[in-house]
């Protein structure tokens, strides 16, 4: 609206949120969404003072759409970083369901985990000893409990929920595990297997940007189940691949980078929502997948 300051224009637009004409409301909604996160406090205030079910429903949808647009922008920025962090991406994804999540609290809990592991590690430990210490801290001291993806439980995909409830799945617990390992120079990375992923301990690879240096399975030491810390050897994985008719895939196993890992996580979350019949949420999550795979030209 010409001549109006942004806040005044928002106030003027909010007066039209109750318009019975859906076409008018759609135009108003698009205008309001154009203000991004700045419009959310205004919408929340209007919701509190409105006794109209129609207006409240419209406002709730507008608030969700506003947060969703902000999330899209933040994920694009994440993907275009030179070395995007899986921990940062997981925190962003958690905002889909918990847009006002207390990030500082989540990071404080993560730091407690990191510190406990750091106090136990030293340079004289073997790879297996390192992993046994990490497993002991995460699964015995902090009592993390992994759930199968087949349970179709969306909350297990959100890192703040996993931190608070100590309940997660292969993705959220795997993110905590690998983020800790990266900070502590323990070379553990995600490996994509049919219908699931495991983590692998690699020699001489210390960050996701070093993945291109991996020379096939020769550098693999052993595999780790992210849901419980169980350790598998080469034969275990070969047997698993044979059961899935993909035994030849073993010689081509390699770590997946952070963008691909987060895309897999979103695919699984979208599938979970779809299986629960929450199609709109499934579609929204699917729309985020290409965004996390973008690279800056």
Secondary structure, 3 states (H helix, E strand, C coil): CCCCCHHHHHHHHHCCCCCCCHHHHHHHHHHHHCCHHHHHHHHHHHHHHCCCHHHHHHHHHHHHHHHHHHHHHHHHHHHCCCCCCHHHHHHHHHHHHCCCCCHHHHHHHHHHHHHHHHHHCCCCCCHHHHHHHHHHHHHHHCCCEEECHHHCCHHHHCHHHHHHHCEEEHHHHHHHHHHHHHHCCCCEEEEEECCEEEEEEECCCCCHHHHHHCCHHHHEEEEECCCCCCEECHHHHHHHHHHCCCHHHHHHCCECCHHHHHHHHHHHHHHHHHHCCCHHHHHHHHHHHHHHCCCCC
